[in-house]
Amino acid sequence: MTVESIGPLDHISKTKKNSKTARSKSVKHKDSIQLSEEARAKSEIYKIAEIAKQSPNVRLDKVAEAKKKLEDPSYINQHAIEVVAEKILESFDI
């Protein structure tokens, strides 16, 4: 009994090995996002906090005291706003 080759059994091997796939046309889209004002404000606060953490002149006891005062809703009044505004203007020599 003689067994002769009948060729490849799978259909994949019948395809041409040299055929190249067609490249899709590249579509140029730019990704974009939109941030809310709240997100921008929080981002700015985060950046400032990071700068303050890296600064050697930050007195953590004063920062903690200021945070505690700002958490009290009765602390922020017109007098406090005026005092802070004056100190900011003085620090910039305005």
C-alpha positions as CSV (number, residue, x, y, z in Angstrom):
1,M,0.0,0.0,0.0
2,T,1.3,3.4,-1.0
3,V,0.2,6.7,0.5
4,E,0.6,9.7,-1.7
5,S,0.7,13.3,-0.6
6,I,-2.6,15.0,-1.2
7,G,-1.4,18.5,-0.4
8,P,-2.1,20.9,2.5
9,L,-5.2,20.3,4.5
10,D,-5.7,23.7,6.0
11,H,-7.0,26.6,3.9
12,I,-4.7,29.1,5.4
13,S,-1.6,27.6,3.8
14,K,-3.2,28.0,0.4
15,T,-3.1,31.8,0.5
16,K,-0.2,33.7,-0.9
17,K,2.5,34.3,1.6
18,N,3.8,37.4,-0.1
19,S,0.6,39.4,-0.1
20,K,0.7,42.6,1.9
21,T,-2.2,44.0,3.8
22,A,-3.5,47.3,2.8
23,R,-2.8,50.1,5.2
24,S,-5.7,52.1,6.4
25,K,-5.6,55.8,5.7
26,S,-4.5,57.5,8.9
27,V,-7.0,59.9,10.2
28,K,-5.6,62.8,12.2
29,H,-7.8,63.5,15.2
30,K,-6.6,65.4,18.2
31,D,-7.8,64.3,21.6
32,S,-9.2,67.1,23.8
33,I,-10.8,67.5,27.1
34,Q,-12.6,70.3,28.8
35,L,-12.2,71.1,32.4
36,S,-14.8,72.8,34.6
37,E,-13.9,75.9,36.5
38,E,-14.0,73.9,39.7
39,A,-11.5,71.4,38.3
40,R,-9.2,74.3,37.2
41,A,-9.4,75.9,40.7
42,K,-8.6,72.6,42.4
43,S,-5.7,72.0,40.0
44,E,-4.3,75.5,40.8
45,I,-4.7,74.9,44.6
46,Y,-2.9,71.5,44.2
47,K,0.0,73.2,42.3
48,I,0.4,75.9,44.9
49,A,0.3,73.3,47.7
50,E,3.1,71.3,46.0
51,I,5.2,74.4,45.7
52,A,4.6,75.3,49.3
53,K,5.6,71.8,50.4
54,Q,8.9,72.1,48.6
55,S,9.6,75.5,50.0
56,P,11.9,75.5,53.0
57,N,10.4,78.7,54.5
58,V,6.9,77.3,55.2
59,R,6.0,77.3,58.9
60,L,3.7,74.3,59.2
61,D,2.4,75.5,62.5
62,K,1.1,78.7,60.9
63,V,-0.4,76.8,58.0
64,A,-2.2,74.5,60.4
65,E,-3.5,77.5,62.4
66,A,-4.7,79.2,59.2
67,K,-6.5,76.1,58.0
68,K,-8.3,75.8,61.3
69,K,-9.4,79.4,61.2
70,L,-10.6,79.1,57.6
71,E,-12.7,76.1,58.5
72,D,-14.7,78.2,60.9
73,P,-17.4,80.0,58.9
74,S,-17.6,82.9,61.3
75,Y,-13.9,83.7,60.9
76,I,-14.2,85.0,57.3
77,N,-15.8,88.4,57.6
78,Q,-15.3,91.8,56.0
79,H,-12.6,92.8,58.6
80,A,-10.6,89.6,57.9
81,I,-10.8,90.1,54.2
82,E,-9.6,93.7,54.5
83,V,-6.7,92.7,56.7
84,V,-5.6,89.9,54.3
85,A,-5.9,92.2,51.3
86,E,-3.8,94.8,53.0
87,K,-1.1,92.2,53.8
88,I,-1.1,91.0,50.2
89,L,-0.7,94.5,48.9
90,E,2.1,95.2,51.3
91,S,4.0,92.0,50.3
92,F,3.9,93.2,46.7
93,D,4.8,96.8,47.6
94,I,1.6,98.1,46.1
